C-alpha cells in the first residue's frame, strides 16, 4: 500500500534537527543571563534529537510515513499562507525584459504616502487603494473577489 521508506532522515526529521540546533543556539546565547533557561533549552533540544534518532531507526515505516505526511500537510499550509499574505502575484514578465502591460512596479515613497497596497486573499494580486478613506470595499481586478478593509 505505502511505498516502503528507507531508514534515514525525512522532512520531519530534518525540521526536528533544525529546531533542535536553533534551541541549542538560543540556549547558548541566553546562558549568561539566566542559568536555568540554558538547562531548559538543552533538555528540549536533547529530547528532539533523541526523538529524531528513534524515528530514524524505527521499523514501523507506515507510521513514520503517516507522521511525515501530516507534517508536510501543515508545512504546506503555512507556506501557502505566507505566499498569499506577503507575496504579490508574479506577472509573466521576466526580469531584464520590458514590463508586460498591467504589470506593477515597486511603489515609490511618495506613492506609499498616498496609497495603501493590499494583497488579494484569493489570488495574491497586489492592489492599490487611496489612503485615509476609512473602511472601504475592494474588488480585485484579477479575480473579482470582494473584501472589506481599512484604507
C-alpha positions as CSV (number, residue, x, y, z in Angstrom):
1,X,0.0,0.0,0.0
2,X,2.6,2.6,1.0
3,X,5.9,2.9,-0.7
4,X,8.5,1.5,1.7
5,X,10.7,4.2,3.1
6,X,14.4,3.7,3.7
7,X,15.7,4.3,7.1
8,X,17.1,7.8,7.5
9,X,16.1,11.3,7.8
10,X,12.9,12.6,6.2
11,X,11.4,16.1,6.1
12,X,10.0,15.9,9.6
13,X,13.4,14.6,10.9
14,X,15.2,17.4,9.1
15,X,12.8,20.0,10.7
16,X,13.3,18.5,14.1
17,X,17.1,18.6,13.7
18,X,17.0,22.3,12.6
19,X,14.7,23.2,15.5
20,X,16.9,21.3,18.0
21,X,20.0,23.2,16.7
22,X,18.1,26.5,17.0
23,X,17.1,25.7,20.6
24,X,20.8,24.8,21.4
25,X,22.0,28.1,19.9
26,X,19.4,30.1,21.8
27,X,20.3,28.3,25.0
28,X,24.0,29.2,24.5
29,X,23.1,32.9,23.9
30,X,20.9,33.3,27.0
31,X,23.1,31.2,29.3
32,X,24.9,34.3,30.7
33,X,21.7,36.0,31.8
34,X,19.5,33.2,33.2
35,X,21.2,29.9,34.1
36,X,18.1,27.7,34.4
37,X,17.0,28.8,30.9
38,X,20.1,27.1,29.4
39,X,19.1,23.8,31.1
40,X,15.6,24.1,29.7
41,X,16.7,24.7,26.1
42,X,19.3,22.0,26.4
43,X,16.8,19.5,27.6
44,X,14.3,20.4,24.8
45,X,16.9,20.2,22.1
46,X,18.2,16.9,23.5
47,X,14.7,15.4,23.6
48,X,14.1,16.5,20.0
49,X,17.4,14.8,18.9
50,X,16.6,11.6,20.7
51,X,13.1,11.5,19.2
52,X,14.6,12.2,15.8
53,X,17.0,9.2,16.2
54,X,14.2,7.0,17.4
55,X,12.1,7.9,14.3
56,X,15.1,7.2,12.0
57,X,15.7,3.7,13.5
58,X,12.1,2.7,13.7
59,X,10.9,-0.3,11.6
60,X,7.3,0.9,11.5
61,X,7.5,2.5,8.1
62,X,3.8,3.2,7.7
63,X,3.6,5.1,11.0
64,X,6.6,7.2,10.2
65,X,5.2,7.8,6.7
66,X,1.9,9.0,8.2
67,X,3.7,11.3,10.6
68,X,5.8,12.8,7.8
69,X,2.7,13.3,5.6
70,X,0.9,15.1,8.4
71,X,3.9,17.3,8.9
72,X,4.1,18.1,5.2
73,X,0.4,19.0,5.2
74,X,1.0,21.5,7.9
75,X,4.2,22.9,6.4
76,X,2.4,23.3,3.0
77,X,-0.5,25.1,4.6
78,X,1.9,27.5,6.4
79,X,3.9,28.2,3.3
80,X,0.8,28.8,1.2
81,X,-0.5,31.3,3.9
82,X,2.8,33.2,3.8
83,X,2.8,33.2,-0.1
84,X,-0.8,34.6,-0.1
85,X,0.0,37.2,2.6
86,X,3.4,38.5,1.8
87,X,4.0,38.0,-1.9
88,X,2.5,39.9,-4.7
89,X,1.3,37.8,-7.7
90,X,4.0,37.5,-10.3
91,X,3.2,38.5,-13.8
92,X,4.5,36.8,-16.9
93,X,7.3,39.4,-17.4
94,X,10.8,38.1,-17.0
95,X,13.5,40.2,-15.3
96,X,15.5,42.2,-17.7
97,X,12.8,42.4,-20.3
98,X,10.2,45.1,-20.8
99,X,7.4,45.1,-18.4
100,X,4.2,43.4,-19.5
101,X,1.1,45.6,-19.9
102,X,-0.6,46.0,-16.5
103,X,2.4,44.7,-14.6
104,X,3.1,46.6,-11.4
105,X,6.4,48.1,-10.4
106,X,7.6,48.7,-6.9
107,X,6.0,51.7,-5.3
108,X,8.0,54.9,-4.6
109,X,7.9,56.7,-1.2
110,X,5.5,59.3,-2.4
111,X,3.2,56.6,-3.7
112,X,3.4,54.8,-0.3
113,X,2.2,58.0,1.4
114,X,-0.8,58.4,-1.0
115,X,-1.8,54.8,-1.5
116,X,-2.1,51.6,0.6
117,X,-1.0,48.4,-1.1
118,X,-3.0,45.3,-0.4
119,X,-2.8,41.6,-1.3
120,X,-5.9,39.9,-2.6
121,X,-6.6,37.0,-0.2
122,X,-7.8,34.8,-3.0
123,X,-5.3,35.2,-5.8
124,X,-2.5,37.2,-4.2
125,X,-2.8,40.1,-6.7
126,X,-1.3,43.4,-5.4
127,X,-3.9,46.1,-5.2
128,X,-3.6,49.8,-4.7
129,X,-6.2,51.9,-2.8
130,X,-6.1,55.5,-1.6
131,X,-5.2,56.1,2.0
132,X,-7.4,57.8,4.5
133,X,-10.8,56.8,3.1
134,X,-11.8,54.7,6.2
135,X,-13.4,51.3,5.8
136,X,-13.8,50.5,2.1
137,X,-14.9,47.6,-0.1
138,X,-12.2,46.5,-2.5
139,X,-12.8,44.5,-5.7
140,X,-9.8,42.6,-7.0
141,X,-9.1,43.4,-10.7
142,X,-7.7,40.0,-11.4
143,X,-10.3,37.5,-9.9
144,X,-13.2,39.8,-8.9
145,X,-13.0,38.9,-5.2
146,X,-14.7,41.5,-3.0
147,X,-13.4,42.2,0.5
148,X,-13.5,45.0,3.1
149,X,-10.5,46.7,4.6
150,X,-9.4,49.9,6.1
151,X,-7.5,52.4,4.0
